[in-house]
Amino acid sequence: MLLARPYWYLRHGQTDWNARDLSQGRTDVPLNATGEAQAVAAAQRVARHWRDGATPIARIVSSPLSRALRTAEEARDAIARASGVELPLTTDDDLIEVCFGVQEGEPMGTWYDPWIAGEFTPEGAEPFADLRMRVVRAVNRALEAGEGLPLIVAHGGVFRSLRSAMGMAPNVRLANAVPLYLTPASPEWTMTVYEE
């Protein structure tokens, strides 16, 4: 069960596979030029809201895949420039994107809804229930790590599992590099989106 504590979430910037609507999964596709620019812009938005009185971010925890880690580094650097505070940045293997097995590198398709529902898992892929369990474990670790809020930097599939854990409809696509502030409420959490 996900701890009922607020946290920030940021999906990585765009990659070439995102632009082509391909399933990335654990394939370590780097940010493209658009993704680099998105990561910088998202980091500046996080820093602005953090500096302007939002509950402070105390640490950044990222997926180890390069597209997420690069986005996390931009967030750390932007907060340091805006506030003079350099936040600790760590990675957690449980935040790595879901393994899509034979679907990696293939277009998103009709298999996705049945996968989330637990009715179908592509060959070699991770079941959605397993994804949810490990991601909740990772976010709970980040929430328990000390005072202040964590910024979780990860992936779209990871966030779908968190939506499920927060009582939200899981199969909603999350845009690249849009910071979210999540707060516990009943029956489902509330989500504040920080766009331009």
Secondary structure, 3 states (H helix, E strand, C coil): CCCCCCEEEEECCCEHHHHCCECCCCCCCCECHHHHHHHHHHHHHHHHHHHCCCCCEEEEEECCCHHHHHHHHHHHHHHHHHHCCCCCEEECHHHCCCCEHHHCCCECCCCHHHHHHCCCCCCCECCHHHHHHHHHHHHHHHHHCCCCEEEEEECHHHHHHHHHHCCCCCCCCCCCCCCEEEECCCCCCEEEECCC
